[in-house]
């Protein structure tokens, strides 16, 4: 029986199912495609556009239209910057808005045929492993390294034609140098191209696969040797958040009088206590939360290691912490609920208000970054963190590390993996479950 607004009678249902075409495109998570793969593919097209000898790899049916939009983007960019200069404002970076949006749309809506791809990936003139390597090589990092480390590295690697002279060394004895981007960035490029071929319904050429596997193995060793020889940071990504740093941030937000910090602290405590990814937190619904005995219980529809969601995911129990109210998730939930009573009306109401998960996450990260990089910069520096060292994923890294090594009798690794949603692999995923 249908349900309608009082006085309007029965309203017809709306169809919220994806079309067959959209379902076919969802072989990877939509957020992965939209946030990682497609933006990287757009940048590959820009690389072709900026190098005349590479424009042959752009789909010839789209090339002229792309060039025309790019010229219009340049004209608009110059006009806007001229106006900013008159107002004595800093110039904006060239973003290629029209071309970027066009390419994003074409990659997003392309059918299961290589002819729809903005990049030529099949037949004569298709992209090659040499082209992919050229694109990867066009990205580099600028670092400052000690002169003796640079000279030693040059000697070990037999790099000819590179000489370090006194005029290249600053007052502190450091040299500015180009090095390769991180291995994960190279791997990201390879993954996005695999995604493109799968979207187009064709296989990558065997010679491309063999060549790229050999190149990636060499690049993994090269980037590792660069870090060792030049004294660069060994680990990739953001640092993990220690328990001391977590407590410091939680206390700062707890003492704040700003209403926005009630939400920020609640999200931080959810990430830590549930050991969940930010994606799960921002998608949480009030219907997935229940009170059971003396704890709150959370359920989640899916996780990264269980995309299909056919297995029971949870429950995740969280308990009060009356001795440390700044870290008490139940208190944070109560404060948040009092400030946002609409979430208590039941149904599938999102726990966090926003037009979509992107706006919720952006709001959280804007406040989080302001806290860790500005407001608590001195306190966190005393704990070993510099601005930029911590991000949302640092919380998940930190709680996993703390649970496993924060005491001499840590929980079993199976329990930790189940709590964090990490796959155990093979037969273990089928035989090891939560108890109770």
C-alpha positions in Angstrom: 0.0 0.0 0.0 1.4 3.4 -1.0 2.1 6.1 1.5 1.7 9.8 0.7 1.8 13.2 2.4 -1.4 13.8 4.4 -4.0 15.3 2.2 -2.4 14.3 -1.0 -3.5 10.7 -1.2 -1.4 7.9 -2.4 1.8 8.9 -4.3 3.3 6.6 -7.0 6.7 5.1 -6.2 9.9 6.4 -7.9 12.4 4.1 -9.5 15.8 4.5 -7.9 17.4 1.5 -9.7 20.4 2.1 -11.9 20.0 1.5 -15.6 21.6 -1.6 -17.1 24.3 0.6 -18.6 25.1 2.2 -15.3 25.2 -1.2 -13.6 27.7 -2.4 -16.2 29.9 0.5 -15.4 29.9 -0.3 -11.7 32.4 -3.1 -11.8 34.5 -0.8 -9.6 33.1 1.5 -6.9 31.7 4.7 -8.4 33.8 6.8 -6.0 37.0 5.1 -7.2 36.1 5.7 -10.8 35.1 9.3 -10.3 37.8 10.3 -7.8 40.8 8.4 -9.1 40.6 6.7 -12.5 38.7 9.3 -14.6 40.7 12.3 -13.3 43.9 10.5 -14.1 42.7 9.6 -17.6 41.8 13.2 -18.2 45.3 14.2 -17.2 46.7 11.7 -19.8 44.6 13.4 -22.5 46.1 16.8 -21.3 49.5 15.3 -21.7 48.7 14.4 -25.3 47.2 17.8 -25.9 50.4 19.6 -24.6 52.7 17.5 -26.8 52.0 17.8 -30.5 53.7 14.5 -31.2 51.3 12.7 -28.8 48.1 14.2 -30.2 47.7 11.2 -32.5 46.7 9.2 -29.5 43.6 11.4 -29.0 40.4 10.0 -30.6 40.4 11.8 -34.0 36.6 12.3 -33.9 37.1 14.4 -30.7 40.5 16.0 -31.3 39.3 19.2 -33.1 36.5 19.8 -30.6 38.9 19.4 -27.7 41.4 21.8 -29.3 38.7 24.4 -29.9 37.5 24.2 -26.2 41.1 24.3 -25.0 41.7 27.6 -26.9 38.5 29.0 -25.5 39.7 28.0 -22.0 43.0 29.8 -22.6 41.1 33.0 -23.7 38.8 32.8 -20.6 41.8 32.2 -18.4 43.7 35.2 -19.7 40.6 37.5 -19.4 40.0 36.4 -15.8 43.7 36.9 -14.8 43.7 40.3 -16.5 40.8 41.4 -14.4 42.5 40.0 -11.2 45.7 41.9 -12.0 43.7 45.1 -12.2 42.4 44.3 -8.7 45.9 43.5 -7.6 45.0 39.8 -6.9 47.2 36.8 -7.5 46.6 35.1 -10.9 44.8 31.8 -11.0 46.2 28.5 -12.2 45.1 27.4 -15.7 42.4 24.7 -15.0 41.0 24.0 -18.5 37.5 23.9 -17.1 35.6 23.3 -20.4 37.9 20.6 -21.7 38.1 18.9 -18.3 34.3 18.7 -18.0 34.0 17.5 -21.6 36.5 14.7 -21.0 35.1 13.7 -17.7 31.7 13.4 -19.3 33.1 11.3 -22.3 35.0 8.9 -20.0 32.0 8.6 -17.6 29.4 8.0 -20.3 31.5 5.9 -22.8 29.8 2.8 -24.0 31.4 -0.7 -24.1 33.4 0.1 -27.2 36.9 1.5 -27.8 35.5 3.9 -30.3 33.9 5.9 -27.5 37.2 6.4 -25.7 38.9 9.9 -25.9 42.2 7.9 -26.0 42.9 5.6 -29.0 43.3 2.2 -27.3 42.5 -0.2 -30.1 43.7 -0.8 -33.7 46.2 1.3 -35.6 47.7 4.2 -33.8 46.6 2.9 -30.3 48.6 3.9 -27.2 51.6 1.8 -26.5 53.7 0.9 -23.4 56.3 3.5 -24.6 53.6 6.2 -24.5 52.5 5.2 -21.0 56.1 5.3 -19.8 56.5 8.7 -21.3 53.5 9.9 -19.4 54.7 8.4 -16.2 58.2 10.0 -16.7 56.6 13.4 -17.2 55.7 13.6 -13.5 58.5 14.2 -11.0 59.0 15.5 -7.5 61.3 18.3 -6.4 63.3 17.5 -3.2 66.2 19.0 -1.3 69.0 16.5 -0.4 72.4 16.8 1.2 75.2 17.2 -1.3 77.1 14.2 -0.1 74.0 12.0 -0.5 73.5 13.3 -4.1 77.1 12.7 -5.0 77.1 9.2 -3.5 73.9 8.4 -5.4 75.3 9.6 -8.7 78.3 7.5 -8.2 76.3 4.3 -7.4 73.9 4.7 -10.3 76.4 5.7 -12.9 74.4 8.7 -14.0 76.5 10.4 -16.7 76.3 14.0 -17.6 75.2 15.1 -14.1 77.7 17.1 -12.1 77.1 18.9 -8.8 79.0 22.2 -8.7 79.2 24.7 -5.9 76.7 27.1 -7.4 74.0 24.3 -7.2 74.5 24.0 -3.4 72.7 26.3 -1.0 74.1 27.7 2.2 73.0 24.7 4.3 74.7 22.2 1.9 71.6 21.0 0.2 71.0 20.4 -3.5 67.5 20.8 -5.2 66.9 17.7 -7.4 64.2 16.0 -9.4 63.3 12.5 -8.4 60.6 10.0 -9.5 57.1 10.2 -8.1 56.2 7.5 -5.6 55.7 4.0 -6.8 52.0 4.2 -5.8 51.5 7.0 -8.3 53.0 4.8 -11.1 50.7 2.0 -10.0 47.7 4.3 -10.0 48.4 5.2 -13.7 48.6 1.5 -14.6 45.3 0.8 -12.8 43.4 3.6 -14.4 44.4 2.3 -17.9 43.3 -1.2 -17.0 40.0 0.4 -16.0 39.7 2.1 -19.4 40.3 -1.1 -21.3 37.8 -3.0 -19.2 35.2 -0.2 -19.7 35.8 -0.4 -23.5 35.3 -4.2 -23.4 38.7 -5.1 -24.8 41.8 -6.7 -23.3 45.1 -4.9 -23.0 47.7 -6.1 -25.7 49.9 -8.9 -24.2 53.1 -7.1 -25.2 51.9 -4.0 -23.3 51.2 -6.1 -20.2 54.7 -7.8 -20.4 56.5 -4.5 -21.0 54.7 -2.7 -18.2 55.2 -5.5 -15.7 59.0 -5.3 -16.4 59.0 -1.5 -16.2 57.0 -1.5 -12.9 59.3 -4.0 -11.3 62.3 -1.8 -12.2 60.6 1.3 -11.0 59.7 -0.2 -7.7 63.4 -1.0 -7.1 64.5 2.4 -8.5 62.2 4.4 -6.2 63.3 2.4 -3.2 67.0 3.0 -4.0 66.3 6.7 -4.4 64.8 6.9 -0.9 67.7 4.9 0.6 70.5 6.7 -1.4 69.3 10.2 -1.1 68.0 10.0 2.5 64.4 10.6 1.5 61.3 9.7 3.5 61.0 5.9 3.4 57.2 5.5 4.0 54.6 6.7 1.5 51.4 8.4 2.4 50.4 10.1 5.6 51.7 9.2 9.0 49.6 7.2 11.4 48.0 9.0 14.3 49.3 7.9 17.6 46.9 7.6 20.6 48.5 10.7 22.1 47.8 12.7 19.0 44.2 11.4 18.8 43.6 12.4 22.4 45.1 15.8 21.8 42.8 16.5 18.8 39.7 15.0 20.6 40.4 17.2 23.7 40.8 20.3 21.5 37.5 19.7 19.8 35.8 18.8 23.1 36.8 22.1 24.7 35.7 24.1 21.6 32.6 26.2 21.8 32.0 26.1 18.0 28.9 24.0 17.0 30.8 22.6 14.0 33.3 20.9 16.3 30.6 18.7 17.8 30.2 17.1 14.4 33.9 17.0 13.7 34.6 15.3 17.1 31.8 12.8 16.5 33.2 11.8 13.1 36.8 11.6 14.5 35.6 9.3 17.3 33.6 7.2 14.9 36.6 6.7 12.7 38.8 5.7 15.6 36.3 3.5 17.6 34.9 1.7 14.6 38.2 1.4 12.8 36.3 2.3 9.7 37.2 4.2 6.5 35.9 7.7 6.2 33.7 6.5 3.3 31.8 4.2 5.7 31.4 7.0 8.3 30.0 9.6 5.9 27.5 7.1 4.4 26.2 5.9 7.8 22.5 6.0 8.4 20.6 6.2 11.7 18.8 3.0 10.8 22.2 1.2 11.0 22.6 2.2 14.6 20.9 0.5 17.5 21.1 0.5 21.3 21.9 -3.0 22.8 22.3 -3.5 26.5 25.0 -1.1 27.5 26.5 -0.2 24.1 25.7 1.3 20.7 25.8 -1.1 17.8 26.6 -0.1 14.2 26.0 -2.1 11.0 27.3 -1.3 7.5 26.0 -2.3 4.2 29.4 -2.9 2.6 33.1 -2.4 3.0 36.1 -2.1 0.7 36.9 -5.8 1.3 33.3 -6.8 0.8 31.9 -4.8 -2.0 28.9 -7.0 -2.6 27.6 -6.8 0.9 26.1 -10.3 0.9 28.0 -11.2 4.1 26.9 -10.0 7.5 29.1 -6.9 8.2 29.1 -6.3 11.9 28.0 -5.7 14.4 30.4 -3.1 15.7 30.0 -2.5 19.4 31.1 0.8 21.0 31.0 1.5 24.7 31.0 4.6 26.9 34.2 6.1 28.4 33.1 8.1 31.4 36.6 8.6 32.7 37.6 10.4 29.5 34.6 12.3 28.3 36.5 13.9 25.4 37.0 10.5 23.9 33.6 9.0 24.8 31.7 8.2 21.6 28.4 7.8 23.3 28.7 11.3 24.7 29.7 12.7 21.3 26.7 10.9 19.7 24.4 12.4 22.3 25.7 15.9 21.8 25.4 15.6 18.1 21.9 14.2 18.3 20.8 17.1 20.5 22.1 19.6 17.9 20.7 17.6 15.0 17.3 16.1 16.2 16.1 15.4 12.7 18.3 12.3 12.6 16.2 10.7 15.3 13.0 10.5 13.2 14.1 7.1 12.0 14.1 5.5 8.6 17.1 5.8 6.3 18.0 9.3 7.4 21.8 10.0 6.9 23.7 10.4 10.1 25.5 13.4 8.6 23.6 16.1 6.7 24.8 17.2 3.3 23.7 17.1 -0.4 26.0 14.0 -0.8 28.9 12.2 0.8 31.4 14.5 -0.9 30.1 17.6 0.8 30.0 15.8 4.2 33.6 14.6 3.8 34.8 17.9 2.5 33.3 19.7 5.5 34.9 17.3 7.9 38.3 17.4 6.2 38.3 21.2 6.0 37.8 21.5 9.8 40.2 18.6 10.5 43.0 20.1 8.4 42.5 23.5 10.0 42.9 21.9 13.5 45.9 19.7 12.8 47.8 22.1 10.5 47.1 25.4 12.2 45.4 25.4 15.6 47.4 22.5 17.1 50.6 22.9 15.1 52.8 23.4 18.2 51.2 20.6 20.3 51.4 18.1 17.4 55.0 19.1 16.5 55.9 18.2 20.1 54.5 14.7 19.3 56.6 14.4 16.1 54.1 15.7 13.4 54.7 18.5 10.9 51.8 20.2 9.1 50.6 17.9 6.3 51.6 14.7 8.1 48.1 13.8 9.2 45.0 13.2 7.2 41.7 11.3 7.6 43.3 7.9 6.9 45.9 8.6 9.6 43.1 7.8 12.1 42.5 4.4 10.7 46.3 3.7 10.5 46.7 4.9 14.0 44.0 2.9 15.7 45.1 -0.3 14.0 48.6 0.2 15.1 47.6 1.1 18.7 45.2 -1.9 19.0 47.9 -4.3 17.8 50.9 -2.8 19.7 49.5 -0.5 22.4 49.9 -3.2 25.1 51.8 -6.4 25.7 48.6 -8.5 25.3 46.9 -7.2 22.2 43.7 -8.7 20.7 44.1 -11.6 18.2 45.0 -10.4 14.7 41.8 -12.1 13.3 39.7 -10.0 15.6 41.6 -6.8 14.6 41.1 -7.6 10.9 37.4 -8.3 11.3 36.9 -5.0 13.2 38.9 -3.0 10.7 37.2 -4.7 7.7 40.5 -6.1 6.3 40.3 -9.2 4.2 42.0 -12.3 5.8 42.5 -14.0 2.4 41.6 -17.4 1.1 40.0 -19.9 3.3 40.3 -17.7 6.4 37.6 -15.4 5.1 35.2 -18.3 4.9 35.9 -19.9 8.2 36.8 -17.2 10.7 33.9 -15.0 11.9 32.9 -12.9 14.9 31.5 -14.7 17.9 28.6 -13.2 19.8 
